[in-house]
């Protein structure tokens, strides 16, 4: 995903838990990726209507070539803060739920980055809450639009720094990923943009921004600690 910023997109309510109980089945690992290489600053840009159908097919092929299967592909509207431009940028992207182990996931993300000219591709692996590998959280909340995320980033400097951006499904479900210690910032951001934090869902895991060479890991929260 071209302009993913470090600190930028499941199923337990905040009121109940912020992780997965040991022994419970974990969701499939995820890859967040785009074929976009342009800087898009106009939310009405027609390129943001692209459903990325060909991209979807090509990524599924890459996943398959690495020994995995894509169990789900979700079209997303991405909203990101550009510190260079001092404004929000936009892109269409997809979230791929895949059956890959850690090594294959990283190699697949690297291949996608190289194939589509991306600075980095984000991966998220869900982990049990007590896993020592946990360094990130993924928060989902219904009823949030890409416009709300955009306006929230413009108004909240802390969220811009910690989140960098977020992704929203076509059904207005926001997906926000941040370092595990930044969960309070995510909660506050959701409230500020009009979301219902009591209905938000969160999973713990580990995230990586993978460059075009699998050996060149751009960022990993655990390894950076």
C-alpha positions as CSV (number, residue, x, y, z in Angstrom):
1,X,0.0,0.0,0.0
2,X,1.9,3.0,-1.3
3,X,1.4,5.6,1.4
4,X,1.0,3.5,4.4
5,X,2.5,5.3,7.4
6,X,3.9,3.4,10.3
7,X,1.2,3.6,12.9
8,X,-1.7,3.7,10.3
9,X,-6.3,-1.4,7.8
10,X,-12.1,-8.3,14.7
11,X,-14.3,-9.9,16.8
12,X,-14.7,-9.1,20.5
13,X,-16.4,-6.0,22.0
14,X,-14.3,-3.6,24.0
15,X,-16.7,-4.1,26.9
16,X,-15.9,-7.8,26.9
17,X,-12.3,-8.2,26.0
18,X,-9.4,-6.9,23.9
19,X,-8.0,-10.1,22.6
20,X,-8.6,-13.8,21.8
21,X,-8.8,-16.3,24.6
22,X,-6.1,-19.0,24.5
23,X,-7.3,-22.0,22.6
24,X,-10.0,-20.1,20.6
25,X,-9.6,-20.3,16.8
26,X,-7.8,-17.4,15.3
27,X,-9.0,-15.6,12.1
28,X,-6.9,-16.0,9.0
29,X,-3.9,-13.7,8.5
30,X,-4.6,-10.6,6.4
31,X,-2.8,-8.7,3.6
32,X,-3.7,-5.0,3.0
33,X,-2.6,-4.0,-0.5
34,X,-3.2,-1.7,-3.5
35,X,-2.0,-1.3,-7.0
36,X,-2.2,2.5,-6.7
37,X,1.0,4.5,-7.3
38,X,-0.6,7.9,-7.6
39,X,-1.2,10.6,-5.0
40,X,-4.9,11.2,-4.9
41,X,-6.1,14.1,-2.8
42,X,-9.6,14.6,-4.2
43,X,-12.2,12.3,-2.6
44,X,-14.3,12.6,-5.8
45,X,-11.5,11.3,-8.0
46,X,-13.0,8.7,-10.4
47,X,-10.0,6.4,-9.7
48,X,-11.5,5.8,-6.3
49,X,-14.4,4.0,-8.0
50,X,-12.2,1.2,-9.3
51,X,-13.3,-2.1,-7.8
52,X,-9.8,-3.6,-8.4
53,X,-11.2,-6.8,-10.0
54,X,-8.1,-7.6,-12.0
55,X,-5.9,-6.7,-9.0
56,X,-7.9,-9.1,-6.9
57,X,-7.3,-12.0,-9.4
58,X,-3.6,-11.3,-9.6
59,X,-3.1,-11.2,-5.9
60,X,-5.1,-14.4,-5.5
61,X,-2.7,-16.0,-8.0
62,X,0.3,-14.8,-6.0
63,X,-1.1,-16.2,-2.8
64,X,-1.8,-19.5,-4.5
65,X,1.8,-19.6,-5.9
66,X,3.0,-19.2,-2.3
67,X,1.0,-22.2,-1.2
68,X,-2.0,-20.4,0.2
69,X,-5.6,-19.8,-0.5
70,X,-7.5,-16.5,-0.4
71,X,-10.6,-17.1,1.7
72,X,-12.0,-13.6,1.4
73,X,-11.2,-10.4,-0.4
74,X,-12.7,-7.1,0.8
75,X,-12.7,-3.9,-1.2
76,X,-11.7,-0.9,0.9
77,X,-11.5,2.9,0.8
78,X,-8.2,4.0,2.3
79,X,-7.7,7.3,3.9
80,X,-4.1,8.3,4.9
81,X,-2.4,11.3,6.3
82,X,0.6,12.5,4.3
83,X,3.1,14.4,6.4
84,X,4.9,15.6,3.3
85,X,1.7,17.0,1.7
86,X,0.2,18.0,5.1
87,X,-3.1,16.7,3.9
88,X,-5.1,13.4,3.5
89,X,-4.6,11.1,0.5
90,X,-6.9,8.4,-0.7
91,X,-6.7,5.1,-2.5
92,X,-8.7,2.0,-3.3
93,X,-7.3,-1.1,-1.8
94,X,-8.2,-4.7,-0.8
95,X,-7.9,-6.8,2.3
96,X,-7.1,-10.4,1.6
97,X,-7.7,-13.1,4.2
98,X,-5.3,-15.9,3.4
99,X,-4.1,-19.3,4.6
100,X,-0.3,-18.7,4.9
101,X,2.2,-19.2,7.6
102,X,4.4,-16.3,8.8
103,X,7.2,-16.9,6.3
104,X,4.9,-17.4,3.4
105,X,2.9,-14.3,4.4
106,X,5.9,-12.1,4.4
107,X,7.2,-13.5,1.1
108,X,3.7,-13.0,-0.5
109,X,3.5,-9.4,0.7
110,X,7.0,-8.8,-0.7
111,X,6.0,-10.2,-4.1
112,X,2.9,-8.0,-4.1
113,X,4.9,-4.9,-3.3
114,X,7.4,-5.6,-6.0
115,X,4.7,-6.6,-8.6
116,X,2.6,-3.4,-8.1
117,X,5.4,-0.9,-7.3
118,X,4.4,-0.4,-3.7
119,X,6.7,1.1,-1.0
120,X,5.2,-1.5,1.4
121,X,2.4,-3.9,2.0
122,X,0.8,-4.3,5.4
123,X,0.2,-7.7,6.9
124,X,-1.6,-8.5,10.1
125,X,-1.5,-11.9,11.9
126,X,-4.0,-12.5,14.7
127,X,-2.6,-13.8,17.9
128,X,-4.0,-14.9,21.3
129,X,-4.1,-12.0,23.7
130,X,-1.4,-13.5,26.0
131,X,1.1,-14.2,23.1
132,X,4.5,-12.6,23.6
133,X,4.5,-11.7,19.9
134,X,1.5,-9.2,20.3
135,X,2.5,-5.7,19.2
136,X,-0.6,-4.4,17.5
137,X,-4.4,-4.2,17.6
138,X,-6.9,-4.2,14.9
139,X,-10.1,-2.4,15.7
140,X,-13.3,-2.6,13.6
141,X,-16.4,-0.4,14.1
142,X,-19.6,-0.2,12.2
143,X,-21.2,3.0,11.0
144,X,-18.1,5.0,10.1
145,X,-17.5,6.4,6.7
146,X,-14.3,7.3,4.9
147,X,-15.3,10.9,5.1
148,X,-15.5,10.7,8.9
149,X,-12.0,9.2,9.0
150,X,-10.7,11.9,6.8
151,X,-12.2,14.7,8.8
152,X,-11.0,13.1,12.0
153,X,-7.4,12.9,10.8
154,X,-7.5,16.5,9.7
155,X,-8.6,17.6,13.2
156,X,-6.6,15.2,15.4
157,X,-2.8,15.5,15.3
158,X,-2.3,12.7,17.8
159,X,-4.4,10.3,15.7
160,X,-2.5,11.3,12.6
161,X,0.8,10.4,14.3
162,X,-0.4,7.1,15.9
163,X,-2.7,5.8,13.3
164,X,-1.6,7.5,10.1
165,X,-4.9,6.5,8.5
166,X,-7.4,3.8,8.2
167,X,-9.6,1.7,5.8
168,X,-13.3,1.6,5.4
169,X,-15.4,-1.1,3.7
170,X,-18.2,-0.2,1.3
171,X,-20.6,-1.1,4.1
172,X,-19.1,1.7,6.3
173,X,-17.1,-0.5,8.6
174,X,-13.9,1.1,9.6
175,X,-10.7,-0.9,10.2
176,X,-8.0,0.8,12.2
177,X,-4.7,-0.7,13.0
178,X,-2.2,0.6,15.6
179,X,0.5,-0.4,18.0
180,X,-0.9,-2.2,21.0
181,X,0.0,0.6,23.4
182,X,-2.0,3.1,21.2
183,X,-5.4,1.4,21.8
184,X,-6.5,4.4,24.0
185,X,-5.8,6.7,21.0
186,X,-7.9,4.5,18.8
187,X,-10.8,4.5,21.2
188,X,-10.6,8.3,21.5
189,X,-10.5,8.7,17.8
190,X,-13.5,6.5,17.2
191,X,-15.5,8.6,19.7
192,X,-14.4,11.9,18.2
193,X,-15.5,10.9,14.7
194,X,-18.9,9.8,15.9
195,X,-18.4,6.0,16.3
196,X,-19.8,3.9,19.1
197,X,-16.8,2.7,21.0
198,X,-18.9,0.3,23.1
199,X,-19.7,-1.6,20.0
200,X,-16.2,-1.6,18.5
201,X,-14.5,-4.9,18.0
202,X,-10.8,-5.5,18.6
203,X,-8.3,-8.2,18.1
204,X,-4.6,-8.4,19.1
205,X,-1.9,-9.5,16.8
206,X,1.3,-8.5,15.1
207,X,1.7,-6.2,12.1
208,X,4.5,-5.8,9.5
209,X,5.1,-3.4,6.7
210,X,6.9,-5.5,4.1
211,X,9.0,-4.0,1.3
212,X,9.7,-5.3,-2.2
213,X,12.4,-7.7,-0.9
214,X,11.2,-10.2,1.7
215,X,14.5,-9.8,3.5
216,X,13.9,-6.1,3.9
217,X,11.3,-5.7,6.6
218,X,10.4,-2.0,6.8
219,X,9.0,-2.1,10.3
220,X,7.9,-4.6,12.9
221,X,6.7,-3.4,16.3
222,X,8.1,-6.3,18.2
223,X,11.5,-6.2,16.6
224,X,11.7,-2.4,17.0
225,X,11.0,-2.6,20.7
